[in-house]
Amino acid sequence: MDSAPQPASKVLQARASSPAQHEGRNSSLLSIRCVAKTFGKHVVLHDISLDVAEGEFLTILGESGSGKTTLLRIIAGFEHASSGEVWMGSERLNLLPPYKRRVNTVFQNYALFPHLTVEENVAYGPRVAKTPADEIRTRVEEALAKVRMQAYAKYQPSKISGGQQQRVALARALVNRPRLLLLDEPLSALDANLRRQMQSELKSLQRAVGITFIFVTHDQEEAMVMSDRIALLRAGELEQVAPPEEIYSRPSTSYTAQFIGYTNLLRADVRGGVAKSGPLSWPLQAPDGIGLFSLRPECIRLARDGSKGVRFHAGVLDHAFHGASELVRIETSDAQVLTVRASQPGVLRGEVELEFSPDDAVPVRESEK
């Protein structure tokens, strides 16, 4: 990503203005049931269970080594699960070879044949399947039209750009008319500007064709921009599965809160309906004990007269410029360091009086190390 990425909250606001894709879709296209995978003594996936709806754009998000690509390869049939089942409707998918599954994969390197033209690359799959020539021609034209590459049909891959090659790879997958399209970090090789453009185009294409997409990435912003739901993987286990707005605003664990955007983790002592973390205290309906809370930087603001927020005094330590906003590190009276996102650079300087709403301190489970 570029040096000044959009705040996660701004990404979510932009995405929320588009129609919700997952609402009203109850039929499950794909059902992953207790899937595990081991390589020797190394456990890569631990009993993964996940349903994917018809027409959904689901992103499997996780850091390197989390198992996301392995899970994708099991769905595609390029890896065998050590245990568990994968179903597509009433069909046991993981008993079928890859070529018998109505599943296609777009890889990170696109894997286009350099000696074939664009249209020949797209036609390769139907030709292997011995589809009649007239039908191949029609399907290739339709697939190229969907990705707006008709004008480049006679070009070879070396003569078109990286973004155009990605569209050809998509057309080659769509021409086979799959029910499910798997995308393994297909945007990672693109520069930042083209990557943002292709994020928008991919989501628009998915809406237009109505095919279920499962998209693998390690990029949090990419996941939030494109997805109907995010399945966050951590060390081979599902940490949380939820729409982007929920996974950001209501993270279930400390790992989710820290992996998706920036956050402040507050360890508080809860007694008599009040949570206390250093100089910060706020009302809370919860049993007595030690709790952990996620407080997003943009939820901390300059205190206002008459406000009922949680007020506290702090000194500004340093600033990090982020384009339209600024990340500011502050220190409270008991040396607790927090991060604040200022909507305008230069607003927070010196000694400041700040506040946040009690509802913005979201309780989370502590993730195991």
Secondary structure, DSSP 8 states (H G I E B T S, - for coil): --SS---HHHHHHHHHTS--SSTT---EEEEEEEEEEEETTEEEEEEEEEEEETT-EEEEE--TTSSHHHHHHHHHTSS--SEEEEEETTEEGGGS-GGGSSEEEE-TT----TTS-HHHHHHHHHHHTT--HHHHHHHHHHHHHHTT-GGGTT--GGGS-HHHHHHHHHHHHHTT--SEEEEESTTTTS-HHHHHHHHHHHHHHHHHH--EEEEEES-HHHHHHH-SEEEEEETTEEEEEE-HHHHHHS-SBHHHHHHSS--EEEEEEEETTEEEETTEEEE--S-SEEEEEEE-GGG-EE--TT--SEEEEEEEEEEEEETTEEEEEEEETTS-EEEEEESSTTS--SEEEEEE-GGGSEEEB----
